[in-house]
Amino acid sequence: MCEEDYKQILDNKIIKRPINHHALAPVECNAQILEALKNANYHNNLGRRFIIKSEINPRYNHLCSEKVSMKRFLFGDDVSQSAKTIEDSAKLKNKFS
């Protein structure tokens, strides 16, 4: 869609949101509250990782590190790729030992 199509959709009176309907009214959010919730969620996820770390195979402990980003999922967006990398490095280590 091009910019003109978006303008036509926004200007269409049939699909505009009714202002008097409270469920469709725009919501204003306080940025500080959102940041506090984000921070609390991050620390909660770190705690979950710490608890899980003792339960999983020790060679996968790297997935529980703070360095692994958790954008969408607890152990990163591509856990299978991370696990494959860990297994490949373990194979190389055994090969050279």
C-alpha positions as a Markdown table, in Angstrom:
| # | Residue | x | y | z |
|---|---|---|---|---|
| 1 | Met | 0.0 | 0.0 | 0.0 |
| 2 | Cys | 1.2 | 3.5 | -0.8 |
| 3 | Glu | 0.8 | 6.6 | 1.4 |
| 4 | Glu | -2.2 | 7.7 | -0.6 |
| 5 | Asp | -4.1 | 4.5 | 0.2 |
| 6 | Tyr | -3.5 | 5.1 | 3.9 |
| 7 | Lys | -4.8 | 8.6 | 3.6 |
| 8 | Gln | -7.9 | 7.4 | 1.9 |
| 9 | Ile | -8.5 | 4.8 | 4.7 |
| 10 | Leu | -7.9 | 7.4 | 7.4 |
| 11 | Asp | -10.3 | 9.9 | 5.8 |
| 12 | Asn | -13.1 | 7.3 | 5.2 |
| 13 | Lys | -15.9 | 8.3 | 7.5 |
| 14 | Ile | -17.4 | 4.8 | 7.6 |
| 15 | Ile | -14.3 | 3.2 | 9.2 |
| 16 | Lys | -13.4 | 6.0 | 11.6 |
| 17 | Arg | -13.6 | 5.1 | 15.3 |
| 18 | Pro | -16.5 | 6.7 | 17.1 |
| 19 | Ile | -15.2 | 9.2 | 19.7 |
| 20 | Asn | -18.0 | 8.6 | 22.1 |
| 21 | His | -17.3 | 4.9 | 22.5 |
| 22 | His | -14.9 | 4.5 | 25.5 |
| 23 | Ala | -13.5 | 1.1 | 24.4 |
| 24 | Leu | -12.2 | 2.6 | 21.1 |
| 25 | Ala | -10.9 | 5.8 | 22.5 |
| 26 | Pro | -7.1 | 6.2 | 22.4 |
| 27 | Val | -5.3 | 5.4 | 25.6 |
| 28 | Glu | -2.6 | 7.6 | 27.0 |
| 29 | Cys | 0.2 | 5.7 | 28.7 |
| 30 | Asn | 2.7 | 7.1 | 31.2 |
| 31 | Ala | 6.2 | 6.3 | 29.8 |
| 32 | Gln | 7.7 | 6.0 | 33.3 |
| 33 | Ile | 5.1 | 3.3 | 34.3 |
| 34 | Leu | 5.8 | 1.4 | 31.1 |
| 35 | Glu | 9.5 | 1.5 | 31.8 |
| 36 | Ala | 9.0 | 0.3 | 35.4 |
| 37 | Leu | 6.8 | -2.6 | 34.1 |
| 38 | Lys | 9.5 | -3.4 | 31.5 |
| 39 | Asn | 12.2 | -3.4 | 34.2 |
| 40 | Ala | 10.1 | -5.6 | 36.5 |
| 41 | Asn | 9.4 | -8.1 | 33.7 |
| 42 | Tyr | 13.2 | -8.2 | 32.9 |
| 43 | His | 14.2 | -8.9 | 36.5 |
| 44 | Asn | 11.4 | -11.5 | 36.8 |
| 45 | Asn | 12.7 | -13.3 | 33.7 |
| 46 | Leu | 16.2 | -13.2 | 35.1 |
| 47 | Gly | 14.9 | -14.9 | 38.2 |
| 48 | Arg | 13.1 | -17.5 | 36.2 |
| 49 | Arg | 16.3 | -18.2 | 34.3 |
| 50 | Phe | 18.3 | -18.5 | 37.5 |
| 51 | Ile | 15.8 | -21.1 | 38.8 |
| 52 | Ile | 15.8 | -23.1 | 35.5 |
| 53 | Lys | 19.6 | -23.0 | 35.3 |
| 54 | Ser | 19.9 | -25.6 | 38.1 |
| 55 | Glu | 17.4 | -27.9 | 36.4 |
| 56 | Ile | 18.9 | -28.0 | 32.9 |
| 57 | Asn | 21.9 | -29.8 | 31.4 |
| 58 | Pro | 25.1 | -27.9 | 32.6 |
| 59 | Arg | 26.3 | -27.5 | 29.0 |
| 60 | Tyr | 23.2 | -25.3 | 28.3 |
| 61 | Asn | 23.8 | -23.0 | 31.3 |
| 62 | His | 25.0 | -20.4 | 28.8 |
| 63 | Leu | 21.4 | -19.9 | 27.7 |
| 64 | Cys | 20.6 | -18.7 | 31.2 |
| 65 | Ser | 23.2 | -15.9 | 31.1 |
| 66 | Glu | 22.3 | -12.2 | 31.2 |
| 67 | Lys | 24.1 | -11.8 | 28.0 |
| 68 | Val | 21.5 | -13.8 | 26.0 |
| 69 | Ser | 18.9 | -11.3 | 25.0 |
| 70 | Met | 15.2 | -12.0 | 25.8 |
| 71 | Lys | 13.3 | -9.9 | 23.3 |
| 72 | Arg | 10.3 | -12.2 | 22.7 |
| 73 | Phe | 11.2 | -15.5 | 24.5 |
| 74 | Leu | 12.9 | -16.3 | 27.8 |
| 75 | Phe | 16.0 | -17.9 | 26.2 |
| 76 | Gly | 16.2 | -15.6 | 23.1 |
| 77 | Asp | 14.5 | -15.6 | 19.8 |
| 78 | Asp | 16.3 | -18.6 | 18.3 |
| 79 | Val | 16.9 | -21.2 | 21.0 |
| 80 | Ser | 17.5 | -24.1 | 18.6 |
| 81 | Gln | 20.3 | -22.2 | 16.9 |
| 82 | Ser | 21.9 | -21.3 | 20.2 |
| 83 | Ala | 21.6 | -25.0 | 21.3 |
| 84 | Lys | 23.1 | -26.2 | 18.0 |
| 85 | Thr | 26.0 | -23.8 | 18.4 |
| 86 | Ile | 26.7 | -25.1 | 22.0 |
| 87 | Glu | 26.6 | -28.7 | 20.7 |
| 88 | Asp | 28.9 | -27.9 | 17.8 |
| 89 | Ser | 31.4 | -26.2 | 20.1 |
| 90 | Ala | 31.3 | -29.2 | 22.5 |
| 91 | Lys | 32.0 | -31.6 | 19.6 |
| 92 | Leu | 35.0 | -29.4 | 18.5 |
| 93 | Lys | 36.2 | -29.4 | 22.1 |
| 94 | Asn | 36.1 | -33.2 | 22.3 |
| 95 | Lys | 37.7 | -33.5 | 18.9 |
| 96 | Phe | 40.7 | -31.5 | 19.9 |
| 97 | Ser | 41.0 | -33.0 | 23.3 |
